[in-house]
Amino acid sequence: MLESITYYNIGGIPFIVYLGIIAIILFIAAAYTGYKNKPIKIHKGLAIGGIVFAAVHFLLAILAYI
């Protein structure tokens, strides 16, 4: 069942790739807000969002092979 979710094609690209792209964009945005001295609330929110997307990305990748 997880394989069907993990490898569900959206525009010819698997769903798990989109999760990874979103996670890396959120991490880059969090780093940028920290660099530009934006409010810590925004920085923290982006970092937590990145961690959540990365965790789901990781779990789907690992559980697809179990």
C-alpha positions in Angstrom: 0.0 0.0 0.0 2.8 2.5 0.9 4.4 1.8 -2.5 1.3 3.0 -4.3 1.4 6.3 -2.3 5.2 6.7 -2.5 5.5 6.1 -6.2 2.2 7.7 -7.2 3.1 9.7 -10.4 2.2 13.3 -10.6 3.2 14.7 -13.9 5.5 11.8 -14.5 7.4 12.3 -11.2 6.8 10.1 -8.1 5.1 11.7 -5.1 8.2 11.1 -2.9 10.3 13.4 -5.1 7.8 16.3 -4.6 8.0 15.8 -0.8 11.8 16.0 -1.0 11.7 19.1 -3.1 9.3 20.8 -0.7 11.4 19.8 2.3 14.6 21.2 0.8 12.9 24.5 -0.3 11.6 24.9 3.3 15.1 24.3 4.7 16.6 26.8 2.2 13.9 29.4 3.1 14.5 28.9 6.8 18.2 29.4 6.3 17.5 32.5 4.3 15.2 34.0 6.9 17.9 33.3 9.6 20.5 35.0 7.4 18.3 38.1 6.7 17.4 38.5 10.4 13.7 38.0 9.8 11.5 37.3 12.8 12.3 34.1 14.7 8.6 33.0 14.4 8.9 32.8 10.6 12.3 31.1 10.8 11.1 28.5 13.3 7.9 27.8 11.3 9.8 27.2 8.1 12.2 24.9 9.9 9.5 22.9 11.6 7.7 22.6 8.3 10.9 21.4 6.6 11.4 18.8 9.3 7.8 17.5 9.0 8.1 17.1 5.2 11.6 15.5 5.5 10.3 13.1 8.1 7.3 12.0 5.9 9.7 11.8 2.9 12.1 9.6 4.9 9.3 7.4 6.4 7.7 6.8 3.0 11.1 5.9 1.5 12.0 3.4 4.2 8.6 1.9 4.7 8.2 1.3 0.9 10.9 -1.4 1.2 9.7 -3.2 4.3 
